[in-house]
Amino acid sequence: MELIFNEQDLVDSVCVYTSVREKARPEQVEADLEFNPDFGFAATALVYGRQVRLNEQDVIDAVSIYLRDYHQFHPDRLLVNLSFSEAEGFSASIQVRNNY
């Protein structure tokens, strides 16, 4: 099975992930996604008045945590592929592997 996340889904994932790490509610977190061709994906989250930097692996983990916490997926069965284009913005393709 394949899931597709749009930019808002990714922002929501970063907010949930940051809220878990910083012991806040997701609605208390603001997040911005970033892409640099030389360095890859990243995000900046604002919580409790301070910035939290997330690297590419953190963003991938954020998608997995979001799917685990809100949709009961097993994070170890997810393969997350982030992408960015000027026309489409940020997105992610998530492959759900069945280990039966």
DSSP file (Angstrom, degrees, kcal/mol; ACC not computed):
  #  RESIDUE AA STRUCTURE BP1 BP2  ACC     N-H-->O    O-->H-N    N-H-->O    O-->H-N    TCO  KAPPA ALPHA  PHI   PSI    X-CA   Y-CA   Z-CA
    1    1 A M              0   0    0      0, 0.0    95,-3.0     0, 0.0     2,-0.4   0.000 360.0 360.0 360.0 145.5    0.0    0.0    0.0
    2    2 A E  E     -A   95   0A   0     93,-0.2     2,-0.4     2,-0.0    93,-0.2  -0.983 360.0-164.6-124.1 133.9    1.2    3.5   -0.7
    3    3 A L  E     -A   94   0A   0     91,-2.8    91,-3.2    -2,-0.4     2,-0.5  -0.894   8.5-150.6-111.0 145.8    0.1    6.7    1.1
    4    4 A I  E     -A   93   0A   0     -2,-0.4     2,-0.4    89,-0.2    89,-0.2  -0.978   7.6-162.6-119.2 125.5    0.7   10.2   -0.2
    5    5 A F  E     -A   92   0A   0     87,-2.9    87,-2.1    -2,-0.5     2,-0.1  -0.888   6.3-152.7-104.4 135.4    1.2   13.1    2.1
    6    6 A N     >  -     0   0    0     -2,-0.4     4,-1.9    85,-0.2    85,-0.2  -0.337  41.7 -84.8 -91.4-176.3    0.8   16.7    0.9
    7    7 A E  H  > S+     0   0    0     83,-0.4     4,-2.4     1,-0.2     5,-0.2   0.885 128.5  51.7 -60.1 -41.5    2.6   19.7    2.4
    8    8 A Q  H  > S+     0   0    0      1,-0.2     4,-2.7     2,-0.2    -1,-0.2   0.883 107.0  53.7 -65.7 -37.2    0.0   20.2    5.2
    9    9 A D  H  > S+     0   0    0      2,-0.2     4,-2.1     1,-0.2    -1,-0.2   0.900 109.9  48.4 -61.1 -40.0    0.2   16.5    6.2
   10   10 A L  H  X S+     0   0    0     -4,-1.9     4,-2.3     2,-0.2    -2,-0.2   0.908 110.9  49.5 -67.3 -42.3    4.0   17.0    6.6
   11   11 A V  H  X S+     0   0    0     -4,-2.4     4,-2.3     1,-0.2    -2,-0.2   0.925 111.1  50.3 -61.7 -44.1    3.6   20.1    8.6
   12   12 A D  H  X S+     0   0    0     -4,-2.7     4,-2.4     1,-0.2    -1,-0.2   0.899 109.3  52.1 -60.2 -40.4    1.1   18.3   10.9
   13   13 A S  H  X S+     0   0    0     -4,-2.1     4,-2.7     1,-0.2    -1,-0.2   0.917 109.3  48.7 -62.2 -44.1    3.5   15.5   11.3
   14   14 A V  H  X S+     0   0    0     -4,-2.3     4,-2.6     1,-0.2     5,-0.2   0.888 110.7  51.6 -64.1 -39.2    6.3   17.8   12.4
   15   15 A C  H  X S+     0   0    0     -4,-2.3     4,-2.2     2,-0.2    -2,-0.2   0.922 112.5  45.1 -64.2 -43.8    3.9   19.5   14.8
   16   16 A V  H  X S+     0   0    0     -4,-2.4     4,-2.0     2,-0.2    -2,-0.2   0.944 114.6  48.3 -64.0 -47.9    2.9   16.2   16.4
   17   17 A Y  H  X S+     0   0    0     -4,-2.7     4,-2.2     1,-0.2    -2,-0.2   0.918 113.7  46.5 -59.4 -46.1    6.6   15.0   16.5
   18   18 A T  H  X S+     0   0    0     -4,-2.6     4,-2.7     1,-0.2    -1,-0.2   0.882 108.9  55.4 -65.6 -38.5    7.8   18.2   18.1
   19   19 A S  H  X>S+     0   0    0     -4,-2.2     5,-2.3    -5,-0.2     4,-0.6   0.877 108.6  48.4 -63.4 -36.8    4.9   18.2   20.6
   20   20 A V  H ><5S+     0   0    0     -4,-2.0     3,-0.6     3,-0.2    -2,-0.2   0.938 115.4  44.1 -66.4 -47.0    5.9   14.7   21.8
   21   21 A R  H 3<5S+     0   0    0     -4,-2.2    -2,-0.2     1,-0.2    -1,-0.2   0.860 122.3  37.2 -65.7 -36.4    9.6   15.7   22.1
   22   22 A E  H 3<5S-     0   0    0     -4,-2.7    -1,-0.2    -5,-0.2    -2,-0.2   0.328 107.6-118.3-103.0   6.9    8.9   19.0   23.8
   23   23 A K  T <<5S+     0   0    0     -4,-0.6     2,-0.2    -3,-0.6    -3,-0.2   0.948  72.1 122.8  54.9  54.7    5.9   17.9   26.0
   24   24 A A      < -     0   0    0     -5,-2.3    -1,-0.2    -8,-0.1    -2,-0.1  -0.767  68.8 -94.6-130.0 175.4    3.5   20.3   24.3
   25   25 A R    >   -     0   0    0     -2,-0.2     3,-2.4     1,-0.1     4,-0.3  -0.754  35.9-119.1 -90.6 145.7    0.2   20.0   22.5
   26   26 A P  G >  S+     0   0    0      0, 0.0     3,-1.7     0, 0.0    -1,-0.1   0.835 113.6  60.1 -54.4 -34.4    0.4   19.8   18.7
   27   27 A E  G 3  S+     0   0    0      1,-0.3   -11,-0.0   -11,-0.0   -12,-0.0   0.611  96.0  62.9 -72.4  -9.2   -1.6   23.0   18.3
   28   28 A Q  G <  S+     0   0    0     -3,-2.4    20,-0.5   -13,-0.1     2,-0.4   0.454  92.7  83.1 -87.8  -2.0    1.0   24.8   20.4
   29   29 A V    <   -     0   0    0     -3,-1.7     2,-0.4    -4,-0.3    18,-0.2  -0.870  58.0-165.2-110.7 133.9    3.6   24.1   17.6
   30   30 A E  E     -C   46   0B   0     16,-2.0    16,-3.2    -2,-0.4     2,-0.4  -0.937  17.0-168.7-110.2 139.8    4.2   26.1   14.4
   31   31 A A  E     -C   45   0B   0     -2,-0.4     2,-0.4    14,-0.2    14,-0.2  -0.977  16.4-168.8-135.9 145.4    6.3   24.4   11.7
   32   32 A D  E     -C   44   0B   0     12,-2.4    12,-2.4    -2,-0.4     2,-0.3  -0.996  18.2-140.4-127.8 135.3    8.0   25.3    8.5
   33   33 A L  E     -C   43   0B   0     -2,-0.4     2,-0.3    10,-0.2    10,-0.2  -0.663  19.1-166.9 -92.6 151.1    9.5   22.8    6.0
   34   34 A E  E     -C   42   0B   0      8,-2.7     8,-1.9    -2,-0.3     2,-0.4  -0.980  10.8-169.4-138.1 148.8   12.8   23.5    4.2
   35   35 A F  E     +C   41   0B   0     -2,-0.3     6,-0.2     6,-0.2     3,-0.0  -0.983   5.2 177.6-139.9 131.0   14.6   22.0    1.3
   36   36 A N  E >>  -C   40   0B   0      4,-2.3     4,-3.5    -2,-0.4     3,-0.6  -0.996  27.7-140.6-128.2 124.1   18.2   22.7    0.2
   37   37 A P  T 34 S+     0   0    0      0, 0.0    -1,-0.1     0, 0.0     4,-0.1   0.793 104.0  45.1 -55.6 -28.3   19.6   20.7   -2.7
   38   38 A D  T 34 S+     0   0    0      2,-0.1    -3,-0.0     1,-0.1     0, 0.0   0.789 127.2  25.1 -84.3 -28.8   22.9   20.4   -1.0
   39   39 A F  T <4 S-     0   0    0     -3,-0.6    17,-0.2     1,-0.3     2,-0.2   0.546  97.0-138.4-116.9 -11.0   21.7   19.5    2.5
   40   40 A G  E  <  -C   36   0B   0     -4,-3.5    -4,-2.3    15,-0.1    -1,-0.3  -0.570  50.0 -11.3  90.2-151.6   18.3   17.9    1.9
   41   41 A F  E     +C   35   0B   0     -6,-0.2    15,-0.4    -2,-0.2     2,-0.3  -0.539  60.6 155.5 -92.1 152.7   15.1   18.3    3.9
   42   42 A A  E     -C   34   0B   0     -8,-1.9    -8,-2.7    -2,-0.2     2,-0.3  -0.945  21.2-149.0-159.0 173.3   14.8   20.0    7.3
   43   43 A A  E     -CD  33  54B   0     11,-2.3    11,-3.0    -2,-0.3     2,-0.4  -0.989   6.1-146.9-149.1 154.3   12.1   21.7    9.4
   44   44 A T  E     -CD  32  53B   0    -12,-2.4   -12,-2.4    -2,-0.3     2,-0.4  -0.994  17.4-167.9-121.5 128.6   12.0   24.5   12.0
   45   45 A A  E     -CD  31  52B   0      7,-2.8     7,-3.0    -2,-0.4     2,-0.6  -0.928  10.7-150.2-116.9 142.6    9.4   24.3   14.7
   46   46 A L  E     +CD  30  51B   0    -16,-3.2   -16,-2.0    -2,-0.4     2,-0.3  -0.957  28.6 157.3-112.8 118.6    8.4   27.1   17.1
   47   47 A V  E >   - D   0  50B   0      3,-2.5     3,-1.9    -2,-0.6   -18,-0.1  -0.997  66.2  -1.4-143.7 135.6    7.2   25.9   20.5
   48   48 A Y  T 3  S-     0   0    0    -20,-0.5     3,-0.1    -2,-0.3    -1,-0.1   0.813 129.1 -59.3  54.3  32.3    7.2   27.7   23.8
   49   49 A G  T 3  S+     0   0    0      1,-0.2     2,-0.3     0, 0.0    -1,-0.3   0.543 117.5  98.3  78.7   7.1    8.7   30.7   22.1
   50   50 A R  E <  S-D   47   0B   0     -3,-1.9    -3,-2.5     2,-0.0     2,-0.3  -0.923  71.0-115.1-128.5 156.6   11.9   28.9   20.9
   51   51 A Q  E     -D   46   0B   0     -2,-0.3     2,-0.5    -5,-0.2    -5,-0.2  -0.666  20.1-163.9 -90.4 140.6   13.0   27.3   17.7
   52   52 A V  E     -D   45   0B   0     -7,-3.0    -7,-2.8    -2,-0.3     2,-0.4  -0.994  12.6-145.7-121.6 125.5   13.6   23.6   17.4
   53   53 A R  E     -D   44   0B   0     -2,-0.5     2,-0.4    -9,-0.2    -9,-0.2  -0.761  11.9-166.5 -93.9 134.8   15.5   22.4   14.3
   54   54 A L  E     -D   43   0B   0    -11,-3.0   -11,-2.3    -2,-0.4     2,-0.1  -0.978   7.9-149.0-119.9 132.6   14.7   19.1   12.7
   55   55 A N     >  -     0   0    0     -2,-0.4     4,-2.0   -13,-0.2   -13,-0.2  -0.257  40.4 -85.4 -87.8-176.8   17.0   17.4   10.2
   56   56 A E  H  > S+     0   0    0    -15,-0.4     4,-2.2     1,-0.2     5,-0.2   0.890 129.0  50.5 -60.0 -42.3   15.8   15.1    7.4
   57   57 A Q  H  > S+     0   0    0      1,-0.2     4,-2.8     2,-0.2    -1,-0.2   0.879 107.8  54.4 -65.0 -35.8   15.7   12.0    9.5
   58   58 A D  H  > S+     0   0    0      2,-0.2     4,-2.4     1,-0.2    -1,-0.2   0.904 107.6  50.0 -61.8 -41.2   13.6   13.8   12.1
   59   59 A V  H  X S+     0   0    0     -4,-2.0     4,-1.8     2,-0.2    -2,-0.2   0.911 111.7  48.1 -64.8 -42.0   11.1   14.8    9.4
   60   60 A I  H  X S+     0   0    0     -4,-2.2     4,-1.8     1,-0.2    -2,-0.2   0.929 112.7  48.4 -62.4 -45.1   10.9   11.1    8.3
   61   61 A D  H  X S+     0   0    0     -4,-2.8     4,-2.8     1,-0.2    -2,-0.2   0.869 106.2  58.7 -61.9 -36.4   10.5   10.0   11.9
   62   62 A A  H  X S+     0   0    0     -4,-2.4     4,-2.6     1,-0.2    -1,-0.2   0.905 104.8  49.4 -60.5 -42.4    7.8   12.7   12.3
   63   63 A V  H  X S+     0   0    0     -4,-1.8     4,-2.4     2,-0.2    -1,-0.2   0.926 112.6  47.9 -61.9 -44.3    5.8   11.1    9.5
   64   64 A S  H  X S+     0   0    0     -4,-1.8     4,-2.1     2,-0.2    -2,-0.2   0.906 112.7  47.5 -64.3 -42.4    6.2    7.6   11.1
   65   65 A I  H  X S+     0   0    0     -4,-2.8     4,-3.1     2,-0.2     5,-0.3   0.914 111.4  51.4 -65.8 -42.9    5.2    8.9   14.6
   66   66 A Y  H  X S+     0   0    0     -4,-2.6     4,-2.5    -5,-0.2     5,-0.4   0.935 112.2  45.7 -58.5 -48.1    2.2   10.8   13.2
   67   67 A L  H  X S+     0   0    0     -4,-2.4     6,-1.9     1,-0.2     4,-1.3   0.850 115.2  48.6 -66.7 -33.4    1.0    7.6   11.4
   68   68 A R  H  X S+     0   0    0     -4,-2.1     4,-1.0     4,-0.3    -2,-0.2   0.951 117.4  39.2 -67.6 -49.7    1.6    5.5   14.5
   69   69 A D  H  < S+     0   0    0     -4,-3.1    -2,-0.2     1,-0.2    -3,-0.2   0.817 128.9  27.7 -74.8 -32.1   -0.2    7.9   16.9
   70   70 A Y  H  < S+     0   0    0     -4,-2.5    -3,-0.2    -5,-0.3    -1,-0.2   0.632 134.3  24.4-107.3 -16.7   -3.2    8.9   14.7
   71   71 A H  H  < S-     0   0    0     -4,-1.3    -3,-0.2    -5,-0.4    -2,-0.2   0.289  96.3-117.8-136.2  10.9   -3.7    5.9   12.4
   72   72 A Q     <  +     0   0    0     -4,-1.0    -4,-0.3     1,-0.2     2,-0.2   0.765  56.8 153.7  58.3  33.2   -2.2    2.9   14.2
   73   73 A F        -     0   0    0     -6,-1.9    -1,-0.2    -9,-0.1    -2,-0.1  -0.567  49.5-115.8 -82.7 155.7    0.5    2.1   11.7
   74   74 A H    >   -     0   0    0     -2,-0.2     3,-2.3     1,-0.1     4,-0.1  -0.852  18.6-148.0 -91.3 115.6    3.7    0.3   12.7
   75   75 A P  G >  S+     0   0    0      0, 0.0     3,-1.6     0, 0.0    -1,-0.1   0.815  94.9  61.4 -55.1 -33.3    6.6    2.7   12.2
   76   76 A D  G 3  S+     0   0    0      1,-0.3    -2,-0.0    -3,-0.1   -12,-0.0   0.560 101.1  54.9 -73.8  -4.8    9.0   -0.1   11.4
   77   77 A R  G <  S+     0   0    0     -3,-2.3    20,-3.3    19,-0.0     2,-0.4   0.276  91.3  94.8-105.6   9.0    6.9   -1.1    8.4
   78   78 A L  E <   -B   96   0A   0     -3,-1.6     2,-0.5    18,-0.2    18,-0.2  -0.849  51.3-166.7-108.2 136.7    7.0    2.4    6.8
   79   79 A L  E     -B   95   0A   0     16,-2.4    16,-2.7    -2,-0.4     2,-0.5  -0.963  17.1-161.9-118.9 110.4    9.3    3.6    4.1
   80   80 A V  E     -B   94   0A   0     -2,-0.5     2,-0.5    14,-0.2    14,-0.2  -0.818   9.9-173.2-102.4 126.5    9.1    7.4    3.8
   81   81 A N  E     -B   93   0A   0     12,-2.5    12,-2.4    -2,-0.5     2,-0.2  -0.951  11.5-156.1-120.5 109.8   10.3    9.2    0.7
   82   82 A L  E     -B   92   0A   0     -2,-0.5     2,-0.3    10,-0.2    10,-0.2  -0.555  15.3-179.8 -82.6 147.3   10.3   13.0    0.9
   83   83 A S  E     -B   91   0A   0      8,-2.6     8,-2.1    -2,-0.2     2,-0.3  -0.987  13.0-168.4-146.2 158.1   10.1   15.1   -2.2
   84   84 A F  E     +B   90   0A   0     -2,-0.3     2,-0.3     6,-0.2     6,-0.2  -0.992   8.4 170.1-145.7 136.4   10.0   18.8   -3.2
   85   85 A S  E  >  -B   89   0A   0      4,-1.5     4,-3.0    -2,-0.3    -2,-0.0  -0.988  39.6-124.4-140.8 150.4    9.3   20.5   -6.4
   86   86 A E  T  4 S+     0   0    0     -2,-0.3    -1,-0.1     1,-0.2     4,-0.1   0.884 113.0  43.0 -58.0 -39.3    8.8   24.2   -7.2
   87   87 A A  T  4 S+     0   0    0      1,-0.1    -1,-0.2     2,-0.1     0, 0.0   0.889 126.7  28.0 -75.9 -41.2    5.5   23.5   -8.8
   88   88 A E  T  4 S-     0   0    0      1,-0.3   -81,-0.2   -82,-0.0     2,-0.2   0.674  92.0-150.5 -98.3 -20.2    4.1   20.9   -6.3
   89   89 A G  E  <  - B   0  85A   0     -4,-3.0    -4,-1.5   -83,-0.1    -1,-0.3  -0.540  52.5 -12.3  80.6-151.6    5.8   22.0   -3.0
   90   90 A F  E     + B   0  84A   0     -6,-0.2   -83,-0.4    -2,-0.2     2,-0.3  -0.585  69.6 152.4 -87.1 145.8    6.6   19.4   -0.4
   91   91 A S  E     - B   0  83A   0     -8,-2.1    -8,-2.6    -2,-0.2     2,-0.3  -0.964  25.8-145.2-158.1 171.0    5.1   15.9   -0.4
   92   92 A A  E     -AB   5  82A   0    -87,-2.1   -87,-2.9    -2,-0.3     2,-0.5  -0.996   5.2-150.4-145.7 141.5    5.9   12.4    0.8
   93   93 A S  E     -AB   4  81A   0    -12,-2.4   -12,-2.5    -2,-0.3     2,-0.6  -0.959  18.5-164.3-107.8 124.7    5.3    8.9   -0.6
   94   94 A I  E     -AB   3  80A   0    -91,-3.2   -91,-2.8    -2,-0.5     2,-0.5  -0.942   4.8-157.7-117.6 116.3    5.0    6.3    2.2
   95   95 A Q  E     -AB   2  79A   0    -16,-2.7   -16,-2.4    -2,-0.6     2,-0.7  -0.793   8.0-151.5 -90.0 129.3    5.2    2.7    1.4
   96   96 A V  E     - B   0  78A   0    -95,-3.0     2,-0.4    -2,-0.5   -18,-0.2  -0.906  13.0-154.4-103.8 114.5    3.6    0.4    3.9
   97   97 A R        -     0   0    0    -20,-3.3     2,-0.6    -2,-0.7    -2,-0.0  -0.704   5.1-143.4 -91.5 136.8    5.3   -3.0    4.0
   98   98 A N        -     0   0    0     -2,-0.4     2,-0.4     1,-0.1    -2,-0.0  -0.877   8.1-165.3 -97.1 126.7    3.4   -6.1    5.1
   99   99 A N              0   0    0     -2,-0.6    -1,-0.1     1,-0.2    -2,-0.0  -0.444 360.0 360.0-108.2  57.6    5.6   -8.5    7.0
  100  100 A Y              0   0    0     -2,-0.4    -1,-0.2     0, 0.0    -2,-0.0   0.427 360.0 360.0-101.8 360.0    3.4  -11.5    6.9
